[in-house]
Amino acid sequence: MTDWAMVVLTAIYVLATILICYYNYGATKASRDQAAEMRRQYEEDNRPYITVELIYERKVFYGLRFSNHGKRLANHVRIQLDQTFLDSLKEPSFSEMLKRANGKECIIGIGQHYDLYFGSNKFRENTDKYPLSGQVVYQDGERTYKEAFNIDFDSYATFFSVDCDFDDFLKEMKAQTRELHGVGEKLQQLVTVRQVSADNTDSKSE
């Protein structure tokens, strides 16, 4: 009986040890997974993050704005545009500039942006617009990020040109300049008429 009791106690001890080891392994793995997730969240929260938006500057130029909304500097930023879109541009000055800039590196600081223009108001008249697609590749230390973008101009919201206070001021100044110019012309005409009248009076007196 004593031998059987020892066997049973030993078996219980071994089973308890196995269960303890199993649960300790599970707890350790959960802690490791939790630490890895916290590290991933920290890296995700503390990284550069570049977004792309379509811009219309000074009511003349169309372009892309690459903005860094992250918490770290974006290094080795490379903007790669689709060749089909580049070939579809009708303004040689913009297409050549974009082809030279395509794939070149730059740096975008925290809260900063980089603008890349691809056309003037003539671009709006182009009926053969191709979607503007590509990707922006950038680094943060050893990590590399890729953000793809695609802008379909047929489904993009219409740009409305709204005058700001400065535009209204310029219009008012131009209107006043025209009025002053008109007043100046009338004064010049009045001076000329008086001069002619004075000359005629002098001629009659002689």
PyMOL commands that place a pseudoatom at each C-alpha (Angstrom):
pseudoatom trace, name=CA, resn=MET, resi=1, chain=A, elem=C, hetatm=0, pos=[0.000, 0.000, 0.000]
pseudoatom trace, name=CA, resn=THR, resi=2, chain=A, elem=C, hetatm=0, pos=[2.855, 2.334, 0.816]
pseudoatom trace, name=CA, resn=ASP, resi=3, chain=A, elem=C, hetatm=0, pos=[4.433, 1.765, -2.596]
pseudoatom trace, name=CA, resn=TRP, resi=4, chain=A, elem=C, hetatm=0, pos=[1.138, 2.445, -4.376]
pseudoatom trace, name=CA, resn=ALA, resi=5, chain=A, elem=C, hetatm=0, pos=[0.622, 5.576, -2.323]
pseudoatom trace, name=CA, resn=MET, resi=6, chain=A, elem=C, hetatm=0, pos=[4.055, 6.835, -3.307]
pseudoatom trace, name=CA, resn=VAL, resi=7, chain=A, elem=C, hetatm=0, pos=[3.313, 6.096, -6.963]
pseudoatom trace, name=CA, resn=VAL, resi=8, chain=A, elem=C, hetatm=0, pos=[0.039, 7.989, -6.781]
pseudoatom trace, name=CA, resn=LEU, resi=9, chain=A, elem=C, hetatm=0, pos=[1.638, 10.935, -4.976]
pseudoatom trace, name=CA, resn=THR, resi=10, chain=A, elem=C, hetatm=0, pos=[4.489, 11.018, -7.474]
pseudoatom trace, name=CA, resn=ALA, resi=11, chain=A, elem=C, hetatm=0, pos=[2.032, 10.936, -10.388]
pseudoatom trace, name=CA, resn=ILE, resi=12, chain=A, elem=C, hetatm=0, pos=[0.024, 13.787, -8.840]
pseudoatom trace, name=CA, resn=TYR, resi=13, chain=A, elem=C, hetatm=0, pos=[3.231, 15.770, -8.277]
pseudoatom trace, name=CA, resn=VAL, resi=14, chain=A, elem=C, hetatm=0, pos=[4.352, 15.229, -11.868]
pseudoatom trace, name=CA, resn=LEU, resi=15, chain=A, elem=C, hetatm=0, pos=[0.929, 16.193, -13.206]
pseudoatom trace, name=CA, resn=ALA, resi=16, chain=A, elem=C, hetatm=0, pos=[0.852, 19.315, -11.017]
pseudoatom trace, name=CA, resn=THR, resi=17, chain=A, elem=C, hetatm=0, pos=[4.349, 20.237, -12.197]
pseudoatom trace, name=CA, resn=ILE, resi=18, chain=A, elem=C, hetatm=0, pos=[3.304, 19.811, -15.843]
pseudoatom trace, name=CA, resn=LEU, resi=19, chain=A, elem=C, hetatm=0, pos=[0.213, 21.977, -15.304]
pseudoatom trace, name=CA, resn=ILE, resi=20, chain=A, elem=C, hetatm=0, pos=[2.240, 24.672, -13.541]
pseudoatom trace, name=CA, resn=CYS, resi=21, chain=A, elem=C, hetatm=0, pos=[4.795, 24.693, -16.344]
pseudoatom trace, name=CA, resn=TYR, resi=22, chain=A, elem=C, hetatm=0, pos=[2.013, 24.832, -18.938]
pseudoatom trace, name=CA, resn=TYR, resi=23, chain=A, elem=C, hetatm=0, pos=[0.281, 27.797, -17.303]
pseudoatom trace, name=CA, resn=ASN, resi=24, chain=A, elem=C, hetatm=0, pos=[3.596, 29.553, -16.676]
pseudoatom trace, name=CA, resn=TYR, resi=25, chain=A, elem=C, hetatm=0, pos=[4.436, 29.155, -20.362]
pseudoatom trace, name=CA, resn=GLY, resi=26, chain=A, elem=C, hetatm=0, pos=[1.009, 30.550, -21.320]
pseudoatom trace, name=CA, resn=ALA, resi=27, chain=A, elem=C, hetatm=0, pos=[1.436, 33.524, -18.989]
pseudoatom trace, name=CA, resn=THR, resi=28, chain=A, elem=C, hetatm=0, pos=[4.972, 34.170, -20.309]
pseudoatom trace, name=CA, resn=LYS, resi=29, chain=A, elem=C, hetatm=0, pos=[3.794, 33.949, -23.920]
pseudoatom trace, name=CA, resn=ALA, resi=30, chain=A, elem=C, hetatm=0, pos=[0.887, 36.328, -23.187]
pseudoatom trace, name=CA, resn=SER, resi=31, chain=A, elem=C, hetatm=0, pos=[3.319, 38.783, -21.545]
pseudoatom trace, name=CA, resn=ARG, resi=32, chain=A, elem=C, hetatm=0, pos=[5.643, 38.521, -24.563]
pseudoatom trace, name=CA, resn=ASP, resi=33, chain=A, elem=C, hetatm=0, pos=[2.753, 39.074, -26.968]
pseudoatom trace, name=CA, resn=GLN, resi=34, chain=A, elem=C, hetatm=0, pos=[1.518, 42.028, -24.907]
pseudoatom trace, name=CA, resn=ALA, resi=35, chain=A, elem=C, hetatm=0, pos=[5.010, 43.566, -24.841]
pseudoatom trace, name=CA, resn=ALA, resi=36, chain=A, elem=C, hetatm=0, pos=[5.357, 43.059, -28.613]
pseudoatom trace, name=CA, resn=GLU, resi=37, chain=A, elem=C, hetatm=0, pos=[1.955, 44.689, -29.205]
pseudoatom trace, name=CA, resn=MET, resi=38, chain=A, elem=C, hetatm=0, pos=[2.854, 47.636, -26.971]
pseudoatom trace, name=CA, resn=ARG, resi=39, chain=A, elem=C, hetatm=0, pos=[6.132, 48.038, -28.854]
pseudoatom trace, name=CA, resn=ARG, resi=40, chain=A, elem=C, hetatm=0, pos=[4.281, 47.865, -32.183]
pseudoatom trace, name=CA, resn=GLN, resi=41, chain=A, elem=C, hetatm=0, pos=[1.760, 50.484, -31.028]
pseudoatom trace, name=CA, resn=TYR, resi=42, chain=A, elem=C, hetatm=0, pos=[4.564, 52.721, -29.787]
pseudoatom trace, name=CA, resn=GLU, resi=43, chain=A, elem=C, hetatm=0, pos=[6.392, 52.473, -33.116]
pseudoatom trace, name=CA, resn=GLU, resi=44, chain=A, elem=C, hetatm=0, pos=[3.135, 53.091, -34.982]
pseudoatom trace, name=CA, resn=ASP, resi=45, chain=A, elem=C, hetatm=0, pos=[2.385, 56.169, -32.873]
pseudoatom trace, name=CA, resn=ASN, resi=46, chain=A, elem=C, hetatm=0, pos=[5.937, 57.509, -33.144]
pseudoatom trace, name=CA, resn=ARG, resi=47, chain=A, elem=C, hetatm=0, pos=[6.728, 57.362, -36.825]
pseudoatom trace, name=CA, resn=PRO, resi=48, chain=A, elem=C, hetatm=0, pos=[6.510, 59.635, -39.847]
pseudoatom trace, name=CA, resn=TYR, resi=49, chain=A, elem=C, hetatm=0, pos=[3.188, 59.404, -41.647]
pseudoatom trace, name=CA, resn=ILE, resi=50, chain=A, elem=C, hetatm=0, pos=[2.871, 60.974, -45.081]
pseudoatom trace, name=CA, resn=THR, resi=51, chain=A, elem=C, hetatm=0, pos=[-0.489, 61.734, -46.671]
pseudoatom trace, name=CA, resn=VAL, resi=52, chain=A, elem=C, hetatm=0, pos=[-1.183, 62.907, -50.213]
pseudoatom trace, name=CA, resn=GLU, resi=53, chain=A, elem=C, hetatm=0, pos=[-3.745, 65.491, -51.266]
pseudoatom trace, name=CA, resn=LEU, resi=54, chain=A, elem=C, hetatm=0, pos=[-4.613, 67.358, -54.450]
pseudoatom trace, name=CA, resn=ILE, resi=55, chain=A, elem=C, hetatm=0, pos=[-4.057, 71.128, -54.297]
pseudoatom trace, name=CA, resn=TYR, resi=56, chain=A, elem=C, hetatm=0, pos=[-4.943, 74.137, -56.467]
pseudoatom trace, name=CA, resn=GLU, resi=57, chain=A, elem=C, hetatm=0, pos=[-2.530, 76.980, -55.753]
pseudoatom trace, name=CA, resn=ARG, resi=58, chain=A, elem=C, hetatm=0, pos=[-3.064, 80.661, -56.546]
pseudoatom trace, name=CA, resn=LYS, resi=59, chain=A, elem=C, hetatm=0, pos=[-5.960, 79.697, -58.829]
pseudoatom trace, name=CA, resn=VAL, resi=60, chain=A, elem=C, hetatm=0, pos=[-3.351, 78.674, -61.420]
pseudoatom trace, name=CA, resn=PHE, resi=61, chain=A, elem=C, hetatm=0, pos=[-1.371, 75.544, -60.510]
pseudoatom trace, name=CA, resn=TYR, resi=62, chain=A, elem=C, hetatm=0, pos=[-2.503, 71.964, -59.882]
pseudoatom trace, name=CA, resn=GLY, resi=63, chain=A, elem=C, hetatm=0, pos=[-0.283, 69.792, -57.740]
pseudoatom trace, name=CA, resn=LEU, resi=64, chain=A, elem=C, hetatm=0, pos=[0.156, 67.155, -55.071]
pseudoatom trace, name=CA, resn=ARG, resi=65, chain=A, elem=C, hetatm=0, pos=[0.955, 67.978, -51.457]
pseudoatom trace, name=CA, resn=PHE, resi=66, chain=A, elem=C, hetatm=0, pos=[2.866, 65.373, -49.467]
pseudoatom trace, name=CA, resn=SER, resi=67, chain=A, elem=C, hetatm=0, pos=[2.450, 66.203, -45.762]
pseudoatom trace, name=CA, resn=ASN, resi=68, chain=A, elem=C, hetatm=0, pos=[4.170, 64.556, -42.809]
pseudoatom trace, name=CA, resn=HIS, resi=69, chain=A, elem=C, hetatm=0, pos=[1.560, 64.216, -40.043]
pseudoatom trace, name=CA, resn=GLY, resi=70, chain=A, elem=C, hetatm=0, pos=[3.729, 61.883, -37.974]
pseudoatom trace, name=CA, resn=LYS, resi=71, chain=A, elem=C, hetatm=0, pos=[5.956, 62.454, -34.969]
pseudoatom trace, name=CA, resn=ARG, resi=72, chain=A, elem=C, hetatm=0, pos=[9.287, 61.814, -36.655]
pseudoatom trace, name=CA, resn=LEU, resi=73, chain=A, elem=C, hetatm=0, pos=[11.282, 63.088, -39.587]
pseudoatom trace, name=CA, resn=ALA, resi=74, chain=A, elem=C, hetatm=0, pos=[10.649, 61.312, -42.898]
pseudoatom trace, name=CA, resn=ASN, resi=75, chain=A, elem=C, hetatm=0, pos=[14.001, 60.481, -44.515]
pseudoatom trace, name=CA, resn=HIS, resi=76, chain=A, elem=C, hetatm=0, pos=[14.839, 59.344, -48.040]
pseudoatom trace, name=CA, resn=VAL, resi=77, chain=A, elem=C, hetatm=0, pos=[11.393, 60.300, -49.325]
pseudoatom trace, name=CA, resn=ARG, resi=78, chain=A, elem=C, hetatm=0, pos=[10.951, 59.101, -52.913]
pseudoatom trace, name=CA, resn=ILE, resi=79, chain=A, elem=C, hetatm=0, pos=[7.859, 59.969, -54.932]
pseudoatom trace, name=CA, resn=GLN, resi=80, chain=A, elem=C, hetatm=0, pos=[7.190, 57.601, -57.808]
pseudoatom trace, name=CA, resn=LEU, resi=81, chain=A, elem=C, hetatm=0, pos=[4.511, 58.629, -60.313]
pseudoatom trace, name=CA, resn=ASP, resi=82, chain=A, elem=C, hetatm=0, pos=[2.915, 56.354, -62.870]
pseudoatom trace, name=CA, resn=GLN, resi=83, chain=A, elem=C, hetatm=0, pos=[4.548, 56.739, -66.289]
pseudoatom trace, name=CA, resn=THR, resi=84, chain=A, elem=C, hetatm=0, pos=[1.185, 56.652, -68.089]
pseudoatom trace, name=CA, resn=PHE, resi=85, chain=A, elem=C, hetatm=0, pos=[0.092, 59.806, -66.285]
pseudoatom trace, name=CA, resn=LEU, resi=86, chain=A, elem=C, hetatm=0, pos=[3.402, 61.547, -67.007]
pseudoatom trace, name=CA, resn=ASP, resi=87, chain=A, elem=C, hetatm=0, pos=[3.105, 60.736, -70.721]
pseudoatom trace, name=CA, resn=SER, resi=88, chain=A, elem=C, hetatm=0, pos=[-0.451, 62.112, -70.821]
pseudoatom trace, name=CA, resn=LEU, resi=89, chain=A, elem=C, hetatm=0, pos=[0.520, 65.633, -69.689]
pseudoatom trace, name=CA, resn=LYS, resi=90, chain=A, elem=C, hetatm=0, pos=[0.163, 68.261, -72.440]
pseudoatom trace, name=CA, resn=GLU, resi=91, chain=A, elem=C, hetatm=0, pos=[2.396, 70.921, -70.878]
pseudoatom trace, name=CA, resn=PRO, resi=92, chain=A, elem=C, hetatm=0, pos=[6.055, 70.043, -71.618]
pseudoatom trace, name=CA, resn=SER, resi=93, chain=A, elem=C, hetatm=0, pos=[7.459, 72.240, -68.846]
pseudoatom trace, name=CA, resn=PHE, resi=94, chain=A, elem=C, hetatm=0, pos=[5.555, 70.288, -66.178]
pseudoatom trace, name=CA, resn=SER, resi=95, chain=A, elem=C, hetatm=0, pos=[6.047, 66.836, -67.697]
pseudoatom trace, name=CA, resn=GLU, resi=96, chain=A, elem=C, hetatm=0, pos=[9.823, 67.329, -68.013]
pseudoatom trace, name=CA, resn=MET, resi=97, chain=A, elem=C, hetatm=0, pos=[10.062, 68.662, -64.458]
pseudoatom trace, name=CA, resn=LEU, resi=98, chain=A, elem=C, hetatm=0, pos=[8.126, 65.673, -63.095]
pseudoatom trace, name=CA, resn=LYS, resi=99, chain=A, elem=C, hetatm=0, pos=[10.181, 63.168, -65.062]
pseudoatom trace, name=CA, resn=ARG, resi=100, chain=A, elem=C, hetatm=0, pos=[13.369, 64.664, -63.616]
pseudoatom trace, name=CA, resn=ALA, resi=101, chain=A, elem=C, hetatm=0, pos=[11.920, 64.654, -60.091]
pseudoatom trace, name=CA, resn=ASN, resi=102, chain=A, elem=C, hetatm=0, pos=[10.414, 61.162, -60.342]
pseudoatom trace, name=CA, resn=GLY, resi=103, chain=A, elem=C, hetatm=0, pos=[12.153, 58.895, -57.820]
pseudoatom trace, name=CA, resn=LYS, resi=104, chain=A, elem=C, hetatm=0, pos=[14.501, 61.560, -56.418]
pseudoatom trace, name=CA, resn=GLU, resi=105, chain=A, elem=C, hetatm=0, pos=[14.941, 61.759, -52.649]
pseudoatom trace, name=CA, resn=CYS, resi=106, chain=A, elem=C, hetatm=0, pos=[14.006, 64.530, -50.244]
pseudoatom trace, name=CA, resn=ILE, resi=107, chain=A, elem=C, hetatm=0, pos=[13.319, 65.025, -46.525]
pseudoatom trace, name=CA, resn=ILE, resi=108, chain=A, elem=C, hetatm=0, pos=[9.964, 66.084, -45.046]
pseudoatom trace, name=CA, resn=GLY, resi=109, chain=A, elem=C, hetatm=0, pos=[10.073, 67.357, -41.486]
pseudoatom trace, name=CA, resn=ILE, resi=110, chain=A, elem=C, hetatm=0, pos=[7.438, 66.985, -38.791]
pseudoatom trace, name=CA, resn=GLY, resi=111, chain=A, elem=C, hetatm=0, pos=[4.407, 69.083, -39.727]
pseudoatom trace, name=CA, resn=GLN, resi=112, chain=A, elem=C, hetatm=0, pos=[6.043, 70.071, -43.019]
pseudoatom trace, name=CA, resn=HIS, resi=113, chain=A, elem=C, hetatm=0, pos=[4.988, 69.373, -46.605]
pseudoatom trace, name=CA, resn=TYR, resi=114, chain=A, elem=C, hetatm=0, pos=[6.436, 69.071, -50.079]
pseudoatom trace, name=CA, resn=ASP, resi=115, chain=A, elem=C, hetatm=0, pos=[4.484, 70.285, -53.125]
pseudoatom trace, name=CA, resn=LEU, resi=116, chain=A, elem=C, hetatm=0, pos=[4.844, 68.779, -56.583]
pseudoatom trace, name=CA, resn=TYR, resi=117, chain=A, elem=C, hetatm=0, pos=[3.056, 70.619, -59.403]
pseudoatom trace, name=CA, resn=PHE, resi=118, chain=A, elem=C, hetatm=0, pos=[1.882, 68.856, -62.539]
pseudoatom trace, name=CA, resn=GLY, resi=119, chain=A, elem=C, hetatm=0, pos=[-0.129, 71.439, -64.494]
pseudoatom trace, name=CA, resn=SER, resi=120, chain=A, elem=C, hetatm=0, pos=[-1.686, 74.859, -64.852]
pseudoatom trace, name=CA, resn=ASN, resi=121, chain=A, elem=C, hetatm=0, pos=[-5.277, 75.769, -65.683]
pseudoatom trace, name=CA, resn=LYS, resi=122, chain=A, elem=C, hetatm=0, pos=[-4.649, 74.211, -69.110]
pseudoatom trace, name=CA, resn=PHE, resi=123, chain=A, elem=C, hetatm=0, pos=[-4.647, 70.843, -67.356]
pseudoatom trace, name=CA, resn=ARG, resi=124, chain=A, elem=C, hetatm=0, pos=[-8.358, 71.278, -66.663]
pseudoatom trace, name=CA, resn=GLU, resi=125, chain=A, elem=C, hetatm=0, pos=[-8.992, 71.551, -70.411]
pseudoatom trace, name=CA, resn=ASN, resi=126, chain=A, elem=C, hetatm=0, pos=[-7.283, 68.225, -71.118]
pseudoatom trace, name=CA, resn=THR, resi=127, chain=A, elem=C, hetatm=0, pos=[-10.029, 65.731, -71.969]
pseudoatom trace, name=CA, resn=ASP, resi=128, chain=A, elem=C, hetatm=0, pos=[-7.644, 62.746, -71.908]
pseudoatom trace, name=CA, resn=LYS, resi=129, chain=A, elem=C, hetatm=0, pos=[-6.767, 62.854, -68.226]
pseudoatom trace, name=CA, resn=TYR, resi=130, chain=A, elem=C, hetatm=0, pos=[-5.353, 59.644, -66.792]
pseudoatom trace, name=CA, resn=PRO, resi=131, chain=A, elem=C, hetatm=0, pos=[-5.710, 58.846, -63.091]
pseudoatom trace, name=CA, resn=LEU, resi=132, chain=A, elem=C, hetatm=0, pos=[-2.749, 60.119, -61.108]
pseudoatom trace, name=CA, resn=SER, resi=133, chain=A, elem=C, hetatm=0, pos=[-1.348, 57.062, -59.362]
pseudoatom trace, name=CA, resn=GLY, resi=134, chain=A, elem=C, hetatm=0, pos=[1.939, 56.184, -57.732]
pseudoatom trace, name=CA, resn=GLN, resi=135, chain=A, elem=C, hetatm=0, pos=[3.496, 55.670, -54.349]
pseudoatom trace, name=CA, resn=VAL, resi=136, chain=A, elem=C, hetatm=0, pos=[5.598, 57.534, -51.829]
pseudoatom trace, name=CA, resn=VAL, resi=137, chain=A, elem=C, hetatm=0, pos=[8.387, 55.579, -50.142]
pseudoatom trace, name=CA, resn=TYR, resi=138, chain=A, elem=C, hetatm=0, pos=[10.126, 56.908, -47.026]
pseudoatom trace, name=CA, resn=GLN, resi=139, chain=A, elem=C, hetatm=0, pos=[12.206, 55.759, -44.096]
pseudoatom trace, name=CA, resn=ASP, resi=140, chain=A, elem=C, hetatm=0, pos=[12.470, 56.214, -40.355]
pseudoatom trace, name=CA, resn=GLY, resi=141, chain=A, elem=C, hetatm=0, pos=[15.793, 54.800, -39.202]
pseudoatom trace, name=CA, resn=GLU, resi=142, chain=A, elem=C, hetatm=0, pos=[15.777, 51.163, -40.268]
pseudoatom trace, name=CA, resn=ARG, resi=143, chain=A, elem=C, hetatm=0, pos=[12.087, 51.021, -41.123]
pseudoatom trace, name=CA, resn=THR, resi=144, chain=A, elem=C, hetatm=0, pos=[10.712, 51.660, -44.612]
pseudoatom trace, name=CA, resn=TYR, resi=145, chain=A, elem=C, hetatm=0, pos=[7.123, 52.691, -45.357]
pseudoatom trace, name=CA, resn=LYS, resi=146, chain=A, elem=C, hetatm=0, pos=[5.189, 52.728, -48.612]
pseudoatom trace, name=CA, resn=GLU, resi=147, chain=A, elem=C, hetatm=0, pos=[1.982, 54.686, -49.181]
pseudoatom trace, name=CA, resn=ALA, resi=148, chain=A, elem=C, hetatm=0, pos=[0.172, 54.149, -52.487]
pseudoatom trace, name=CA, resn=PHE, resi=149, chain=A, elem=C, hetatm=0, pos=[-2.124, 56.829, -53.883]
pseudoatom trace, name=CA, resn=ASN, resi=150, chain=A, elem=C, hetatm=0, pos=[-4.559, 57.062, -56.774]
pseudoatom trace, name=CA, resn=ILE, resi=151, chain=A, elem=C, hetatm=0, pos=[-6.493, 60.183, -57.810]
pseudoatom trace, name=CA, resn=ASP, resi=152, chain=A, elem=C, hetatm=0, pos=[-9.218, 59.806, -60.429]
pseudoatom trace, name=CA, resn=PHE, resi=153, chain=A, elem=C, hetatm=0, pos=[-9.951, 63.311, -61.692]
pseudoatom trace, name=CA, resn=ASP, resi=154, chain=A, elem=C, hetatm=0, pos=[-13.353, 62.315, -63.120]
pseudoatom trace, name=CA, resn=SER, resi=155, chain=A, elem=C, hetatm=0, pos=[-14.638, 61.426, -59.656]
pseudoatom trace, name=CA, resn=TYR, resi=156, chain=A, elem=C, hetatm=0, pos=[-12.708, 64.080, -57.707]
pseudoatom trace, name=CA, resn=ALA, resi=157, chain=A, elem=C, hetatm=0, pos=[-14.642, 66.950, -56.144]
pseudoatom trace, name=CA, resn=THR, resi=158, chain=A, elem=C, hetatm=0, pos=[-14.814, 70.111, -58.256]
pseudoatom trace, name=CA, resn=PHE, resi=159, chain=A, elem=C, hetatm=0, pos=[-12.469, 72.946, -57.347]
pseudoatom trace, name=CA, resn=PHE, resi=160, chain=A, elem=C, hetatm=0, pos=[-14.280, 76.173, -56.623]
pseudoatom trace, name=CA, resn=SER, resi=161, chain=A, elem=C, hetatm=0, pos=[-12.243, 79.357, -56.782]
pseudoatom trace, name=CA, resn=VAL, resi=162, chain=A, elem=C, hetatm=0, pos=[-13.226, 81.649, -53.913]
pseudoatom trace, name=CA, resn=ASP, resi=163, chain=A, elem=C, hetatm=0, pos=[-11.817, 85.149, -53.516]
pseudoatom trace, name=CA, resn=CYS, resi=164, chain=A, elem=C, hetatm=0, pos=[-10.111, 85.923, -50.214]
pseudoatom trace, name=CA, resn=ASP, resi=165, chain=A, elem=C, hetatm=0, pos=[-9.916, 89.316, -48.518]
pseudoatom trace, name=CA, resn=PHE, resi=166, chain=A, elem=C, hetatm=0, pos=[-6.628, 90.062, -50.275]
pseudoatom trace, name=CA, resn=ASP, resi=167, chain=A, elem=C, hetatm=0, pos=[-8.187, 89.312, -53.682]
pseudoatom trace, name=CA, resn=ASP, resi=168, chain=A, elem=C, hetatm=0, pos=[-11.077, 91.671, -52.899]
pseudoatom trace, name=CA, resn=PHE, resi=169, chain=A, elem=C, hetatm=0, pos=[-8.558, 94.334, -51.838]
pseudoatom trace, name=CA, resn=LEU, resi=170, chain=A, elem=C, hetatm=0, pos=[-6.658, 93.977, -55.115]
pseudoatom trace, name=CA, resn=LYS, resi=171, chain=A, elem=C, hetatm=0, pos=[-9.868, 94.274, -57.120]
pseudoatom trace, name=CA, resn=GLU, resi=172, chain=A, elem=C, hetatm=0, pos=[-10.824, 97.416, -55.204]
pseudoatom trace, name=CA, resn=MET, resi=173, chain=A, elem=C, hetatm=0, pos=[-7.370, 98.919, -55.771]
pseudoatom trace, name=CA, resn=LYS, resi=174, chain=A, elem=C, hetatm=0, pos=[-7.560, 98.154, -59.495]
pseudoatom trace, name=CA, resn=ALA, resi=175, chain=A, elem=C, hetatm=0, pos=[-11.004, 99.758, -59.694]
pseudoatom trace, name=CA, resn=GLN, resi=176, chain=A, elem=C, hetatm=0, pos=[-9.761, 102.883, -57.901]
pseudoatom trace, name=CA, resn=THR, resi=177, chain=A, elem=C, hetatm=0, pos=[-6.702, 103.018, -60.180]
pseudoatom trace, name=CA, resn=ARG, resi=178, chain=A, elem=C, hetatm=0, pos=[-8.972, 102.931, -63.229]
pseudoatom trace, name=CA, resn=GLU, resi=179, chain=A, elem=C, hetatm=0, pos=[-11.106, 105.735, -61.768]
pseudoatom trace, name=CA, resn=LEU, resi=180, chain=A, elem=C, hetatm=0, pos=[-8.024, 107.840, -60.998]
pseudoatom trace, name=CA, resn=HIS, resi=181, chain=A, elem=C, hetatm=0, pos=[-6.723, 107.244, -64.493]
pseudoatom trace, name=CA, resn=GLY, resi=182, chain=A, elem=C, hetatm=0, pos=[-10.074, 108.414, -65.894]
pseudoatom trace, name=CA, resn=VAL, resi=183, chain=A, elem=C, hetatm=0, pos=[-10.018, 111.518, -63.690]
pseudoatom trace, name=CA, resn=GLY, resi=184, chain=A, elem=C, hetatm=0, pos=[-6.471, 112.236, -64.848]
pseudoatom trace, name=CA, resn=GLU, resi=185, chain=A, elem=C, hetatm=0, pos=[-7.485, 112.008, -68.493]
pseudoatom trace, name=CA, resn=LYS, resi=186, chain=A, elem=C, hetatm=0, pos=[-10.413, 114.374, -67.917]
pseudoatom trace, name=CA, resn=LEU, resi=187, chain=A, elem=C, hetatm=0, pos=[-8.176, 116.857, -66.112]
pseudoatom trace, name=CA, resn=GLN, resi=188, chain=A, elem=C, hetatm=0, pos=[-5.693, 116.699, -68.976]
pseudoatom trace, name=CA, resn=GLN, resi=189, chain=A, elem=C, hetatm=0, pos=[-8.498, 117.334, -71.455]
pseudoatom trace, name=CA, resn=LEU, resi=190, chain=A, elem=C, hetatm=0, pos=[-9.693, 120.292, -69.344]
pseudoatom trace, name=CA, resn=VAL, resi=191, chain=A, elem=C, hetatm=0, pos=[-6.179, 121.748, -69.240]
pseudoatom trace, name=CA, resn=THR, resi=192, chain=A, elem=C, hetatm=0, pos=[-5.872, 121.339, -73.015]
pseudoatom trace, name=CA, resn=VAL, resi=193, chain=A, elem=C, hetatm=0, pos=[-9.231, 123.045, -73.613]
pseudoatom trace, name=CA, resn=ARG, resi=194, chain=A, elem=C, hetatm=0, pos=[-8.297, 125.959, -71.365]
pseudoatom trace, name=CA, resn=GLN, resi=195, chain=A, elem=C, hetatm=0, pos=[-4.931, 126.290, -73.030]
pseudoatom trace, name=CA, resn=VAL, resi=196, chain=A, elem=C, hetatm=0, pos=[-6.565, 126.400, -76.462]
pseudoatom trace, name=CA, resn=SER, resi=197, chain=A, elem=C, hetatm=0, pos=[-9.113, 128.915, -75.186]
pseudoatom trace, name=CA, resn=ALA, resi=198, chain=A, elem=C, hetatm=0, pos=[-6.340, 131.090, -73.726]
pseudoatom trace, name=CA, resn=ASP, resi=199, chain=A, elem=C, hetatm=0, pos=[-4.400, 130.942, -77.004]
pseudoatom trace, name=CA, resn=ASN, resi=200, chain=A, elem=C, hetatm=0, pos=[-7.498, 131.991, -78.950]
pseudoatom trace, name=CA, resn=THR, resi=201, chain=A, elem=C, hetatm=0, pos=[-8.105, 134.899, -76.540]
pseudoatom trace, name=CA, resn=ASP, resi=202, chain=A, elem=C, hetatm=0, pos=[-4.508, 136.088, -76.939]
pseudoatom trace, name=CA, resn=SER, resi=203, chain=A, elem=C, hetatm=0, pos=[-4.815, 135.908, -80.729]
pseudoatom trace, name=CA, resn=LYS, resi=204, chain=A, elem=C, hetatm=0, pos=[-7.970, 138.041, -80.740]
pseudoatom trace, name=CA, resn=SER, resi=205, chain=A, elem=C, hetatm=0, pos=[-6.345, 140.622, -78.447]
pseudoatom trace, name=CA, resn=GLU, resi=206, chain=A, elem=C, hetatm=0, pos=[-3.511, 141.073, -80.884]
for i in range(1, 206): cmd.bond("trace and resi %d" % i, "trace and resi %d" % (i + 1))
show_as sticks, trace
zoom trace
